[in-house]
Amino acid sequence: TLTQQLAKNLFLTNEKSFLRKVKEVVYSLYLETRLEKEEIIAAYLNEIYWGGMEGIRLQGVYAASLFYFEKRPRDLSPY
């Protein structure tokens, strides 16, 4: 789920182990008790990798919007 991916990105490494997966579930349950769904989605979209070019790593909606569209997210139209 998005919550599990967010938990992994915020608190854990990409290590592949059963223990890491258990921790991911625990963190996910914690996040879901503390945050609304909209807050989880916003946090996820601002944490994920949106691509990059020539060594520039784009992380978060704001950085991706500036890089790809040369506009702040609030200045973009839905189209």
N, C-alpha and C positions, 0 to 999 in steps of 0.2 A: 504494500500500500504506500501511498505518499507519506503517510506518517512514519512508516518504517524506514523509508528512504531518508526522510528528514532526520530521524533519530540517528541513523548510521552516519550521515554527513556531518551532523553537529557534534556527536559524542564519541563515535567509534572510528575504527580504521576499516580498510577493505579486506582485512584478514578473513579467510574462509574457515570458520570453525563453528562447532555447535555452541560453544560458550558465547561467542560473539553474537550469534543469532538469538540466544536466550536474553542477552543484555539488550539487544535491539527491541525485542518484544516488551521488555520491562520499561525501557525508555519510551516506547510508543504508547503504552498504556498510560504512563505518566503525562505525556504530552496531550493525549486525548482527554484526560481529566482536567487539565489546566487551560486548554485553548479551545476556542470555537473552531469549527471547520474552516471558516474563512481565514482565520489567523494561521492555521496550519498550511493552507494553500499559499497564502502570502509569504510565509516563512520559507516554504519549499521553493517557490519561484525566485526568491531572492537569494537562495543558497546554491542552486544548481548551476552547472557549467553550461553556458549558452554558445560555446564555440570560441574561435579565436583566429588570429592571423599574425604571422611573423612574430611569434613569441608573446603576443598579447592574449591574455586569458580573460575571457569575459565571464564574470560571475555575477548573477543577479539581473533582474529585469532592467534596472536603470542603466547599467553599463551596456547591456545589449541594445537597448533602445538608442542610446547615444551613438554607439558604434555603427549599427546597421541603418538607422534612419536619420541620424544627426538631429534628433529631437528628444526632449524629455518624454517619458511615458504619458504624462497628462496632456501633452500636445499632440498625441497620435489619435487618429480617428479609428473607430472599430474596423473600418474597411481596410 
